[in-house]
Amino acid sequence: MLSTATPAPIRTAALLAAGLLLLTACGEGGNTGTADGKKAEGFPLTLKNCGRTVTVKAPPQQAVSVDQGSTEILLSLGLADRLAGTATWSDPVMKGLEKANAGVERISENRPSSEKVLDKEPDFLSASFASTLAKGGVAPREQFEKLGVPTYVSPADCVGKDNTGGGDGARTAPLTMDSVYTEVHELSQVFDVPERGDALVKKLRARVEKATDGIDASDTSLLYWFSDSKAPYLAGCCGAPGVITKELGAKNVFDDTHDEWPQISWETVADRNPDVLVIGDLSRTMQTAESAEKKIEFLESNPVTKTMDAVKNRRYVLLSGQAMNPTIRTVEGLERVAAGLRDFGLAG
């Protein structure tokens, strides 16, 4: 689910010109070395990313990550010391990364302005969503690239996905964990720590295999609710919740829509009557019913939803917002949904 923060202002021409002079002066001569002054092998590094060609002259030493999912990948790769700032958080940081995250400046809880990002004098910029680095987001990618700052967007948000329409886009092909693994590998290459990327992907694959070992939820239907009680954002067929559902062999009651997070009426939800409700437990306060507590309070008091089987039997699985997005925490979501279905006696 994308951030719906108020769009940040785009930097004025004068500020862009000033930033360009500053960053050009800092980068004059084409540094291709590491922090210790040694030349990094394989650099400049060029890769294709979401329809753009990205060239990184040297392993970044002062990167900014403007979405939580991207930040948690970089922290998991042991790169906290090379992050100048992070932004756009919906949840507490992933367990095990608290200490590393504490040492990185959070420049904004929501989408930052381009000014705040450029104030960190970044040498690399990463994001989880195409809309973050687009008009109406922090700023379009080309704005930063003109300043000599290479940008990277998660392949999971553009491969097999159409972001040209409204809302959160639509899937033209089902998401797979391979897109997430590609992001891990590519970021580890950008930062010149490929062996760490290999190790992280290996660990994630092992967790997926363990979570799905012997499970059969083919007779179970699920609904994923990210946020908002008035016009709820519910998962379509083929994003991160689709990965979880497919791995478990279950059914998403809204697998007939390819929209990433369509807004659907509660009357339609009640009519489809899912067996289990997978509920986003968000720490942000941007929309109605962000926390799981507020969501459950709504479900059990609303006359339309309180008669649903999942509500009457309190079959709820609580997930972080990041576990419902295409990130490394999708694996966390898979583990928790699998455990919940087993607890409810709905998985073989």
Secondary structure, DSSP 8 states (H G I E B T S, - for coil): ------------HHHHHHHHHHHHHHHTT---B-TTS-B-TT-SEEEEETTEEEEESS--SSEEE-SHHHHHHHHHTT-GGGEEEEE--SS---TT-HHHHHTS-EEESS---HHHHHHT--SEEEES-GGGGSTTSS--HHHHHHTT--EEE-GGGTTTEE-SSSTT-EESS---HHHHHHHHHHHHHHTT-HHHHHHHHHHHHHHHHHHHTT---TT-EEEEEEE-SSS-EE--SSSHHHHHHHHHT-EETTTT--BSS-B--HHHHHHH--SEEEEE-----SSSS-SHHHHHHHHHHSTTTTTSHHHHTT-EEEE-TGGGSSSTTHHHHHHHHHHHHHHTT---
